[in-house]
């Protein structure tokens, strides 16, 4: 079975979710979430990634995006995941406060050993399925799903109170990521 992303419409808006191997709760530390946010900012500014919605949960990320530049969406997302994978594993390795360092690195190494295209650590799972959002109704459903994740997990009472998502932007407030394309 191919692990390649299937982006059939290069101009399409896509919903993707990707999880840490073994659904490990890596994003309970803000320094690891910051790497993701900084990488999204970079992709917006340097790689023409248009972000419509996003949310970082403890073990996974949801994203609604479009590649508006020359780069195909699957290559853009692949670059993002490759960079964040290396950066987060390095941050875990270098973090003297990380009490789960040995456990996390063992999981990443075990997952990497099972993959022919990974030389050491595998951070992200390979089972991603991009879903093209082809109507306003479907876009609204996915964005609501993304923004309600932290509420469903009991992290906040209102979606816009969760710092690591675009829900504040949709509530008319300023989120931590600039240039989120709000669709209403």
ABEGO torsion letter per residue (X at the ends): XBABBBBABAABBBBBBBBBBGGBBAAABAAAAAAAAAAAAAAAAAAGBBBABBBBBAABBBBBBBBABABBAAAAAAAAAAAAAAAAAAAAAABAABAAAAAAAAAAAAAAAABAABABBBABBABBBBBBBABAAAAAAAAAAAAAAAAAAGABABAAABABBAAAAAAGBBBABBGBBBBX
